[in-house]
Amino acid sequence: PKVEILKVYPAKKGHLLATFTAKVTFADKYEVHFPNMRVVEGSKGLFVDLPSRKYKESQDAVPLYYLNKVLKEIIEDQALGAYDQAIAEKQLEQNS
């Protein structure tokens, strides 16, 4: 699959560093968008977190969608690179 990271929105709020949408293209014609993904700072470094929903009855967080390990790793690599680029561009704007 081809993965493209759409607009990255840097937003430092606790462990949340940014949100983004990933666009995945399969077989060069089927596109799937995964919105509201997050770049999060954890104890072992940065990682991508999938959106989830908490239910009042159980307080369990259930992911809105599931990705296999390979696709998640591809998205994570692309997203962390896009996040680094967005931060670098933001710093250039502030220094100008």
C-alpha positions as CSV (number, residue, x, y, z in Angstrom):
1,P,0.0,0.0,0.0
2,K,1.0,3.6,-0.6
3,V,0.7,5.8,2.5
4,E,0.5,9.6,2.5
5,I,0.3,11.7,5.6
6,L,-2.1,14.6,5.1
7,K,-2.0,17.8,7.1
8,V,-0.2,17.4,10.5
9,Y,-1.5,19.6,13.2
10,P,1.1,20.1,15.9
11,A,-0.6,20.7,19.3
12,K,1.4,20.1,22.5
13,K,-1.2,19.1,25.1
14,G,0.3,16.8,27.7
15,H,1.6,13.7,25.9
16,L,-0.2,14.6,22.7
17,L,2.1,16.2,20.3
18,A,0.1,16.3,17.0
19,T,-2.9,14.9,15.1
20,F,-3.0,13.9,11.5
21,T,-4.9,12.0,8.8
22,A,-3.3,9.1,7.0
23,K,-4.4,8.3,3.4
24,V,-3.7,4.7,2.3
25,T,-4.0,3.7,-1.3
26,F,-4.4,0.0,-2.2
27,A,-3.9,-1.4,-5.7
28,D,-3.3,2.1,-7.0
29,K,-7.1,2.9,-7.0
30,Y,-8.7,2.3,-3.6
31,E,-8.2,5.1,-1.0
32,V,-8.9,4.8,2.7
33,H,-8.6,7.8,5.0
34,F,-7.7,7.3,8.7
35,P,-8.6,10.5,10.5
36,N,-7.8,11.7,14.0
37,M,-4.6,9.7,14.4
38,R,-2.2,11.1,17.0
39,V,1.5,11.4,17.6
40,V,2.1,10.8,21.3
41,E,5.2,11.0,23.5
42,G,5.5,7.9,25.6
43,S,8.2,6.6,28.0
44,K,10.0,4.8,25.1
45,G,9.7,7.7,22.7
46,L,7.3,8.9,20.1
47,F,4.6,6.6,18.7
48,V,1.3,6.8,16.7
49,D,-1.9,6.2,18.6
50,L,-5.2,5.3,17.0
51,P,-8.4,7.1,17.9
52,S,-10.6,5.3,20.3
53,R,-14.0,5.8,22.0
54,K,-14.8,5.3,25.7
55,Y,-18.2,3.8,26.6
56,K,-20.0,5.0,29.7
57,E,-21.1,1.6,30.7
58,S,-17.6,0.0,30.9
59,Q,-15.1,2.9,30.7
60,D,-13.2,0.7,28.2
61,A,-11.5,2.4,25.3
62,V,-12.3,0.7,22.0
63,P,-10.3,1.5,18.9
64,L,-12.4,3.0,16.1
65,Y,-10.5,0.9,13.6
66,Y,-7.8,-1.8,13.6
67,L,-4.6,-1.8,11.5
68,N,-2.3,-4.8,11.0
69,K,1.2,-4.6,12.3
70,V,2.9,-3.9,8.9
71,L,0.4,-1.1,7.9
72,K,0.7,0.5,11.4
73,E,4.5,0.5,11.1
74,I,4.4,2.1,7.6
75,I,2.0,4.8,8.8
76,E,4.0,5.4,12.0
77,D,7.3,5.8,10.0
78,Q,5.6,8.3,7.6
79,A,3.8,10.2,10.3
80,L,6.8,10.6,12.5
81,G,8.8,12.0,9.5
82,A,5.9,14.3,8.7
83,Y,5.7,15.4,12.3
84,D,9.5,16.2,12.4
85,Q,9.1,18.2,9.2
86,A,6.1,20.2,10.5
87,I,8.0,21.0,13.7
88,A,11.0,22.2,11.7
89,E,8.9,24.4,9.5
90,K,7.1,25.9,12.5
91,Q,10.5,26.7,14.1
92,L,11.6,28.4,10.9
93,E,8.5,30.5,10.8
94,Q,9.1,31.6,14.5
95,N,12.7,32.5,13.8
96,S,11.9,34.6,10.8
